[in-house]
Each structure stands twice: as C-alpha cells, then as structure tokens.
Amino acid sequence: MENSLMPTGTFFVRACPTCGRNLEVRVELMAREVECVHCGASFIASAESSSIFDDQRIEQILARAQQYIEATMHRRSSDSLDTAPSERL
C-alpha cells in the first residue's frame, strides 16, 4: 500500500491569548485545554479569540509595564539619595 500525503486532521489557526503567536490547533481539540508550544500557556481551544482573553492579555501587559516603571523610578530615586551632593554634578 502506498503512503498517502493527505493530512490526518483538520486544523484551525488560533492566537495564543498569552503570547499572541498563531497556533495550528487540531479540530479534535476544540473546547479542550491546550498548551501553547511557544510560551507554554494553557487555554481552552476555540475557533475565535475571545475579547475577554484579549482584554486580559492587555491588562497583564499594562500591569507589567507599570511594575517596570515603578521599579525604575524607585531605583533612580534611591541612587540619587546614595550619591553625595558633590558627586551629582
């Protein structure tokens, strides 16, 4: 019997709600928990990206950005307090 090059399953493309990269998800996995091969995040496979997931992702990114800003500002203020006035010039 000859090997067939036909695909064994049907896929749909879905963006990972965490990293945003596109994934090919087998139709058989619809409504099941899957894992992103890029970032390892788990999510429920669905044909469409839910706006709830998109909103959560945006909120996560904004929270991380705010943490970075606060840490940077705190580091700068503590560095300036440690420096003697003559060294600040």
PAZAPA-4460 file (N, C-alpha, C; in steps of 0.05 Angstrom, whole numbers, plus 32768, in hexadecimal, padded with zeros to 4 digits):
% residues 89
    n_x    n_y    n_z   ca_x   ca_y   ca_z    c_x    c_y    c_z   seq   type   mol
   8011   7FE8   8000   8000   8000   8000   8012   8019   8000     1      M     A
   800B   802C   7FF0   801A   8045   7FED   8014   8059   8004     2      E     A
   802A   8066   800E   8026   807B   8022   8017   8092   8017     3      N     A
   8003   809B   8025   7FF4   80B3   801C   7FFF   80CC   8029     4      S     A
   8000   80E2   801A   8009   80FB   8025   7FF2   810D   802E     5      L     A
   7FDB   8101   8030   7FC3   8110   8039   7FC6   8115   8057     6      M     A
   7FBC   812C   8060   7FBE   8132   807D   7FAB   8120   808C     7      P     A
   7FB3   811A   80A5   7FA3   8108   80B6   7F8F   8117   80C6     8      T     A
   7F8F   8131   80C7   7F7C   8140   80D6   7F78   815C   80CA     9      G     A
   7F64   8169   80D4   7F5E   8184   80CB   7F65   8197   80E2    10      T     A
   7F71   81AE   80DA   7F7B   81C1   80ED   7F6D   81DC   80EA    11      F     A
   7F6D   81EB   80FF   7F65   8207   80FD   7F7B   8218   810B    12      F     A
   7F7D   8230   8102   7F92   8242   810D   7F86   8252   8123    13      V     A
   7F95   8253   813A   7F8B   8261   8151   7FA3   826F   815E    14      R     A
   7FA0   8288   8165   7FB6   8297   8173   7FB6   828F   8190    15      A     A
   7FCE   828B   819B   7FD1   8285   81B7   7FC8   829E   81C7    16      C     A
   7FB7   829B   81DB   7FAE   82B2   81EA   7FC4   82BF   81FB    17      P     A
   7FDA   82B1   81FF   7FF0   82BB   8210   8005   82C8   81FF    18      T     A
   8010   82BA   81EB   8026   82C5   81DC   801E   82D1   81C1    19      C     A
   8006   82CA   81B8   7FFB   82D5   819F   8004   82C7   8186    20      G     A
   8016   82B3   8188   801F   82A6   8170   800A   8293   8165    21      R     A
   8009   8290   814B   7FF4   827E   813F   7FFC   8261   8142    22      N     A
   7FE8   8251   8148   7FEB   8234   814C   7FD8   8226   8139    23      L     A
   7FE1   820F   812F   7FCF   81FD   8121   7FC4   81E9   8135    24      E     A
   7FAA   81E9   813A   7F9D   81D8   814D   7F8C   81C4   813F    25      V     A
   7F8F   81AA   8145   7F7E   8196   8138   7F61   819A   8141    26      R     A
   7F4F   8196   812E   7F32   8199   8133   7F2A   8186   814A    27      V     A
   7F36   816F   814C   7F2F   815B   8160   7F33   8167   817C    28      E     A
   7F43   817B   817F   7F49   8187   8199   7F37   819F   81A0    29      L     A
   7F24   81A4   818F   7F11   81BA   8194   7F04   81B7   81B0    30      M     A
   7F03   81CD   81BF   7EF6   81CE   81D9   7F06   81BE   81EE    31      A     A
   7F1F   81B7   81E8   7F30   81AA   81FC   7F48   81BC   8203    32      R     A
   7F54   81B6   8219   7F6B   81C6   8222   7F83   81BD   8211    33      E     A
   7F91   81D1   8206   7FA9   81CC   81F6   7FBF   81DE   8201    34      V     A
   7FD8   81D8   81F8   7FEF   81E7   8201   7FFD   81F4   81E9    35      E     A
   8004   820D   81EB   8013   821B   81D6   802F   820F   81D4    36      C     A
   8037   8208   81BC   8052   81FD   81B8   8068   8212   81BA    37      V     A
   8060   822B   81BA   8074   8241   81BB   807A   824A   81D7    38      H     A
   8064   824F   81E7   8068   825A   8202   8060   8247   8218    39      C     A
   8052   8231   8211   804A   821E   8226   8030   8224   8234    40      G     A
   8022   823A   822D   8009   8242   823A   7FF3   822E   8232    41      A     A
   7FE1   8229   8245   7FCA   8218   823F   7FB2   8229   823B    42      S     A
   7FA1   821F   8229   7F87   822D   8223   7F74   8219   8216    43      F     A
   7F5B   8221   8216   7F46   8210   8209   7F45   8216   81EB    44      I     A
   7F49   8201   81DB   7F49   8205   81BE   7F2D   820D   81B4    45      A     A
   7F2C   8222   81A5   7F13   822B   8198   7F1A   8237   817D    46      S     A
   7F07   8238   816C   7F0C   8242   8151   7F13   8260   8150    47      A     A
   7F08   826F   8163   7F0D   828C   8163   7F1A   8294   817C    48      E     A
   7F2B   82A8   817A   7F37   82B4   8192   7F21   82C4   81A0    49      S     A
   7F1D   82BE   81B9   7F09   82CC   81C8   7F13   82E8   81D0    50      S     A
   7F02   82FB   81CE   7F0A   8316   81D6   7F11   8317   81F4    51      S     A
   7F06   8305   8204   7F0C   8303   8220   7F2A   82FC   8223    52      I     A
   7F33   82E8   8213   7F4F   82E1   8214   7F61   82F8   820B    53      F     A
   7F58   8306   81F6   7F68   831D   81EC   7F69   8332   8201    54      D     A
   7F53   8338   820E   7F52   834C   8224   7F64   8344   823B    55      D     A
   7F64   832A   8242   7F75   8321   8258   7F92   8324   8250    56      Q     A
   7F99   831D   8238   7FB5   8320   822F   7FBE   833D   8230    57      R     A
   7FAD   834F   8226   7FB4   836B   8227   7FB8   8375   8244    58      I     A
   7FA6   836C   8256   7FA9   8374   8272   7FC3   8369   827E    59      E     A
   7FCB   8350   8277   7FE4   8345   8281   7FFC   8354   8277    60      Q     A
   7FFC   835C   825E   8012   836B   8252   8014   8387   8260    61      I     A
   7FFD   8394   8264   7FFD   83AE   8271   8007   83AC   828E    62      L     A
   7FFF   8397   829C   8008   8394   82B7   8026   838F   82B9    63      A     A
   8031   837F   82A6   804E   837B   82A6   805C   8395   829F    64      R     A
   8052   83A4   828D   805E   83BE   8285   805E   83D1   829D    65      A     A
   8048   83D2   82AC   8047   83E3   82C3   805B   83DA   82D9    66      Q     A
   805E   83C0   82DD   8071   83B6   82F0   808D   83BE   82E8    67      Q     A
   8093   83BC   82CE   80AE   83C4   82C5   80B3   83E1   82C9    68      Y     A
   809F   83F2   82C3   80A2   840F   82C7   80A7   8415   82E4    69      I     A
   8097   8409   82F6   809A   840E   8313   80B5   8405   831D    70      E     A
   80BF   83EE   8314   80D9   83E4   831D   80EF   83F6   8313    71      A     A
   80ED   83FF   82FA   8101   8411   82EF   8102   842B   82FE    72      T     A
   80EB   8437   8304   80EA   8450   8312   80F4   844D   832F    73      M     A
   80EE   8437   833C   80F7   8431   8357   8116   842F   8357    74      H     A
   8120   8421   8343   813D   841D   8341   814B   8437   833D    75      R     A
   8140   8448   832C   814D   8463   8326   814C   8474   833F    76      R     A
   8136   8474   834E   8135   8485   8366   8147   847B   837B    77      S     A
   814B   8461   837F   815D   8457   8393   817A   845B   838B    78      S     A
   8180   845A   8370   819B   8460   8367   81A2   847D   836C    79      D     A
   8190   848F   8368   8196   84AC   836C   8199   84B2   8389    80      S     A
   818C   84A4   839B   818F   84A8   83B8   81AA   849E   83C2    81      L     A
   81B5   8489   83B5   81CE   847D   83BD   81E6   848E   83B4    82      D     A
   81E2   849F   83A1   81F8   84AF   8396   81FB   84C9   83A5    83      T     A
   8214   84CF   83AD   821A   84E8   83BB   8214   8500   83A8    84      A     A
   820D   8517   83B3   8206   852F   83A2   821D   8536   838F    85      P     A
   8236   8534   8398   824C   853B   8386   824F   8527   836F    86      S     A
   8246   850E   8373   8248   84FA   835E   8231   84FC   834A    87      E     A
   821C   850A   834F   8205   850C   833D   820B   851D   8325    88      R     A
   821F   852E   8326   8226   853F   8310   8233   852F   82FB    89      L     A
***
